[in-house]
Amino acid sequence: MNALIFAAGLGTRLKPLTDTMPKAMVPVCGKPLVQILIEKLKGIGVDHIVINVHHFAQQIIDFVQANRSFGIDIQFSDETDMLLETGGGLKKAACLFPNADPILVHNVDILSNADLLSLYNEGRTTDATTLLVSDRKTQRYLLFDAADRLVGWVNMATGQVKSPHPELLAHEGDTTYFEQHPTFKKYAFAGIQVFQPSLLPLMGSWEGKFSIIDFYLAICDQVPIRCHFDPQLHLLDVGKLDTIAKAEEFLS
């Protein structure tokens, strides 16, 4: 099983901790976030992990190597020269996997009770990239049709719309349309997904840094990008100082 850990971010919301360490090394219950996630992934059978690194990259590398890669194959995608965002980071890291199996992609600062093994197995049995989503309140929603296929994105505060479908773009600025449309499902992305490497050729013209969600929104009329909604999902983004105490409660 393959997994990619996004750990390259600057962690600016966790300052001053991230003035001296990457967010992946921020401790929760005595363990760095990256260790918590590695152990969770190893526990479901993941045996190939790539971690993208940028901010204080060597701290993460040294920590993993000091722990003998936790007994599995762990490699690093070095973005110290330039942060590539989620899309560019995935594109660069993909070549480090030893096979063409689906890739479980997980943000390092997300804690959840998600059944990652079931999510990954779903990716094994379908040709669709699968996004874990929740119905939490937000301003920015991914839009899915009745068949759970991605069709667009909307910012409910500004009315901005992103979609390859002209009929959706025609309603840009009309948030009432997206609030009341009976066939759209509006979900928030949970920062966890199963990526199908068969999509990599479609990234050929995408260079440098770019958002993986923007990539999906550009191609979702060509290939299936589907959502996985779990009403029992509990999710915590360890993105601010005041969430660390909540994270320790979550883990305990």
N, C-alpha and C positions, 0 to 999 in steps of 0.2 A: 504494500500500500504506500502511496506517495502523499506527502503533505508539504505545503509551503507555508512558512510562518512569515507574515509581514512584520518586521521588527526594525525597519529603517527610519521610521519617523523621528522627528525632533523632540516630540513629547513636550511641546511648549506649555501646554496646560498643566503639566506636572512640575513646573518650576517652583522652588529652586532645586528640587531633587535632581532634575535633568540637566542642571548646570554642571554636574560632575559624573553623571551616569546616563546611559540610554534608558528609555522607558522599559525596555525588555528586562532590565536588571533591577527595577524597582521592586522591593520585597513586599510580599503579602503573606502573612502567617509564617514569616521566616524564610520564605523561598522567593527567588526572583520570578517574575511573571513568565519568563521564557522557560524556566524549569517546570513550572506548574503545567504549562501547555505541552511541553515535550513529554512529560510523564503521562499526561492524559492521552496524547496521540499514541504513544508506545503501548498504552494499556488496551487500545482497541485494535492493535495489530499493525500500526504504521511502522514500516522498517526503513523507509527512505524519507528523510526530511531535508529540505533546503530552507535556510534562513537568510532573508535579505538584510543587509546591514549597512549603516551609514554613520549615524551619530554615535561617537565613542564605539565604533565597530569592534575594535580590538578587545574591549572588555567582554563582549558577548562571545567572541571567538575563544578567548583565553578561558572563560568560564566553562564553555562546552567541552573544550579539550581537556581541561583539568578534571572533568568528570567522565573522561573517556567516552565522550559522545553518548553517554547513558546507554551504552551497549547496542546502539543501532548506527546506521549510516547517516551521518549529518554533514552536510556541506554548506558552504556560504556563498551567497551571491553578493559580490562586493559593489556597493553603490557609493563608495566614499567620494568619488569624483563628482557625482551628481545624483540627487534623488530622482528616481524615475516614476514616482507615484505607483499606484496599484497596477495599472495596465503595463507600463514600461517595466516595472519590477517583475511582473509575472512573465513577460516575454523574455527578459534576460535570464531569469532563473530556470525556465523550462528545459533548457539544454542540459542541465545538471542532473536530471532524473534518468535512471538507467533503463526505463521502459516507457511505453506510451499509455500506461494505465491512467485513469482519471487522477486529478490532483485535488486533494482536500486543501483548500486555501483558508487560512485562519488568521485574523488579526491577533497580535500578541497580547493586546490589552483588553480582550473580550473574555469574560467569564460567563459560562452558561451551563444549564442542565441539558443542553441539546444532546440527542442521541446521534453522535457523530458517525458511529458505525452504520446505523440504518441509513443515514444521509449518504454516506459513501457508497453503500451497496445499491442505493437507488441510482447513483451515477453509473454504477457498473452495468445496470440492466437497461439503461436507456442511452440514447445518443445525445441527450439534452444536457447542457450545463445547467446546474441547479443552484438557486440562490435561497439560502435560509432567510426567512422574513418574519416580521412580527407586526402586530396591529397597534403598536405603540403610537401615541400622539406625537406628530412632528409636523414640520412645514413642508418637507420634501418627501414625496411618495413615488415609489415605483408603481406603474400601472400594469395590471395583468388582466387578460381577457377571461372569459368563462372557462376556457381550457387550461387556465393557469400559465399561459404563455405571456412573456413580457411584450408589451406594446408601446410603452412610453414612460415618461417621467414628468412630474409636475411640481412646481413650487407654489404652494397654496397661498403664500404671502405675496408673491409678485405676479403670479399667473404665468410665469415662464414655462414653456413646454419643450421637451425634447422627445422626438419620435421620428421614425422613418415613414410614418403613416400620415399622409396629407390631411385626412379627415380629423386627426387629432390636432395637428398644427393649426388647423383652421379655427380652433377654439382657444388659441393662446390668449391669455388675459381674462378668460371667462371661467373663473374658478367655480362658479355655481354649476356649470356643466359637469365638471369633474366631481363635485360633491354629490350631485343628484343622479348621475348616469347609472342606470340599474345594472349594467353588465360589467362595469369596471371594478376590479378589486384593488384597493389602495393599501400598499404595505410599505413598511420601512425595512430597508436592508439591515441584516443583523451582523454583517462583517464576517460571515462564514459562507463558503460556497464549495461546490464540486465542479471543477473546470475540466472540460473535455479538450485534450491536446489536439483533437482534430480541427479545432478552431484556429490553431496557430498560423496556418497559411493565410487566413483572412487578416492577420495582423501585419502582413508584409509591408503595407504602405504606412503603417503607424510607427513613427520613429520617436526616439527620445522619451520624454516623460508624458504620460497620458493616463487618464482614469479608465479603469477596467469597466466601470459602469457606462461611461461614454462610448466605449467600444461596443458593449452589448447593445446599447440603444441605437447604434448605427447599423447593426447587422441583424437585429431581432426579427426583421421581416424575411430574412433569408434562412436562418437556422433557429431551432427551438432553444430559447432561454426560458426556463420555467422556475416557478417558485415552489418552495417547500414551506408550508405554513403549519406550525405546531401550536395549537391553542394553549398547551401546557408549558410553553417555552418561558424560562426565566433567564434574563440577560442582564449583565452589568458591564458597562463600559468603564474601565478603570482609567479614566482620562483626566481626572482632576484630583487635587489633594484631598478634597472632602469625600471622595469615593473610596479611598484606601480602607478606611474603617468599615465601610459598607462591604467592601470586597472580603475583608477578614470574616465578617459575619456570614457572608454568602458561602465561603468555603467551609466554615465550621458547621 
